[in-house]
Amino acid sequence: MDQMPIQFPALRINKFHIERFRASQELSCMSQKFFDQGGFKHETYFIDSEGKKFLIENVTKIRRSWHPAYWFAPSPVFIVDVTIGKPTQLTFEEIKTMVIDLVVKNRWYTQGGENKEKFLKAFERIQSLPELIENISFYGKWQG
């Protein structure tokens, strides 16, 4: 994972959630619950800041640890090694549509007290991939 070609920040996307990662070090820490449930095995991929999509092929547990963020402590995590596939290039519009469709379909916009119209208005104004990624911290069902 040290030689990971993903350009950060990046998004991890699957049917459960969309989560932003700012650095490769953040990818090596996975909640024990998410690992045990195998959520990363369900068509999970990264979209990096250059618009490349990387399918997660495998996640290998290296060792147990505790979540480094104090607000999650004492939350058990695994230090993992993530294996990704070869990238495919997506356009900004493809990524934007994918994110909007997933959030709306699952009604994840309600997490921040937003309604569908407010979410759509905010996200339809976004003009670049860096801006899109910056506007996402987490949408979805927490798997940790």
WOLINPE-V617296 format. One record per residue. RES is the residue in three letters. SS is DSSP state (a for helix, b for strand, c for the rest). PSI is psi in whole degrees, -180 to 180 (none if undefined). OMEGA is omega in degrees with one decimal (none if undefined). Layout:
res | ss | psi | omega
RES | SS | PSI | OMEGA
RES | SS | PSI | OMEGA
This chain:
res | ss | psi | omega
MET | c | -18 | -179.8
ASP | c | -29 | -178.6
GLN | c | 24 | -175.9
MET | c | 127 | -177.2
PRO | c | 4 | -179.3
ILE | c | 133 | 175.6
GLN | c | 129 | -175.1
PHE | c | 153 | 3.8
PRO | c | 160 | -178.5
ALA | b | 163 | 177.1
LEU | b | 140 | 168.5
ARG | b | 126 | -174.1
ILE | b | 134 | 168.7
ASN | c | -173 | -176.3
LYS | c | -10 | -179.4
PHE | c | -34 | -175.0
HIS | b | 170 | 169.1
ILE | b | 125 | -178.1
GLU | b | 139 | 178.9
ARG | b | 141 | 174.1
PHE | b | 132 | -177.0
ARG | c | -20 | -177.6
ALA | c | 157 | -177.6
SER | a | -29 | -179.9
GLN | a | -31 | 179.9
GLU | a | -25 | -178.5
LEU | a | -20 | -176.8
SER | c | -6 | -178.9
CYS | b | 115 | -178.7
MET | b | 133 | -179.5
SER | b | 144 | -179.6
GLN | a | -40 | -179.0
LYS | a | -46 | 179.4
PHE | a | -42 | 178.9
PHE | a | -49 | -178.1
ASP | a | -38 | 179.2
GLN | a | -16 | 178.0
GLY | c | 27 | -178.8
GLY | a | -29 | -179.4
PHE | a | -10 | -179.6
LYS | a | -6 | -175.0
HIS | c | 79 | 177.3
GLU | c | 57 | -180.0
THR | c | 137 | -178.3
TYR | b | 164 | 173.9
PHE | b | 145 | 167.1
ILE | b | 120 | -175.3
ASP | c | 180 | -174.1
SER | c | -7 | 175.5
GLU | c | 4 | 178.3
GLY | c | 13 | 178.3
LYS | b | 138 | 179.6
LYS | b | 125 | -179.5
PHE | b | 117 | 176.4
LEU | b | 135 | 174.7
ILE | b | 119 | -179.3
GLU | b | -35 | -178.1
ASN | b | 153 | 172.7
VAL | b | 123 | -178.2
THR | b | 129 | 178.1
LYS | b | 130 | 177.8
ILE | b | -50 | 178.8
ARG | b | 167 | 175.9
ARG | b | 155 | 176.7
SER | b | -168 | 175.6
TRP | b | 149 | -177.5
HIS | c | 130 | -177.1
PRO | c | -21 | 179.6
ALA | c | 123 | -173.0
TYR | a | -31 | -177.3
TRP | a | -14 | 175.6
PHE | a | -14 | -175.4
ALA | c | 148 | -8.1
PRO | c | 91 | -178.2
SER | c | 120 | -178.7
PRO | b | 138 | 177.3
VAL | b | 168 | 171.2
PHE | b | 140 | 167.7
ILE | b | 126 | -172.3
VAL | b | 162 | 171.2
ASP | b | 126 | -176.7
VAL | b | 127 | 175.7
THR | b | 127 | -178.5
ILE | b | 157 | 177.6
GLY | c | -179 | 177.9
LYS | c | 144 | -176.7
PRO | c | 153 | 166.8
THR | b | 144 | -177.0
GLN | b | 130 | 175.8
LEU | c | 154 | 174.2
THR | c | 162 | 176.8
PHE | a | -43 | -178.8
GLU | a | -38 | 177.1
GLU | a | -44 | -179.3
ILE | a | -46 | -179.7
LYS | a | -46 | 178.5
THR | a | -42 | 179.4
MET | a | -47 | -179.1
VAL | a | -50 | -179.1
ILE | a | -46 | -179.0
ASP | a | -42 | -179.0
LEU | a | -44 | 180.0
VAL | a | -44 | -178.7
VAL | a | -45 | -179.1
LYS | a | -40 | -176.9
ASN | c | 1 | 180.0
ARG | c | 34 | -179.9
TRP | a | -17 | 179.6
TYR | a | -20 | -178.9
THR | a | -15 | -178.0
GLN | a | -36 | -178.6
GLY | a | 19 | -179.0
GLY | c | 12 | 179.6
GLU | c | 163 | 167.7
ASN | c | 173 | -175.9
LYS | a | -44 | -177.4
GLU | a | -43 | 179.9
LYS | a | -43 | 178.4
PHE | a | -51 | -178.3
LEU | a | -42 | 179.7
LYS | a | -45 | -179.4
ALA | a | -46 | -174.9
PHE | a | -29 | 177.6
GLU | a | -21 | 177.5
ARG | c | -18 | -176.6
ILE | c | 132 | -172.6
GLN | c | -6 | -177.6
SER | c | 159 | 179.1
LEU | a | -44 | 176.3
PRO | a | -39 | 178.5
GLU | a | -40 | 178.1
LEU | a | -49 | -179.2
ILE | a | -41 | -179.2
GLU | a | -28 | -179.0
ASN | c | 2 | 178.5
ILE | c | 126 | 168.9
SER | c | -56 | 178.3
PHE | b | 132 | 170.3
TYR | b | 134 | 173.5
GLY | b | -163 | 179.1
LYS | c | 122 | -178.9
TRP | c | 131 | -177.0
GLN | c | 10 | -174.2
GLY | c | none | none
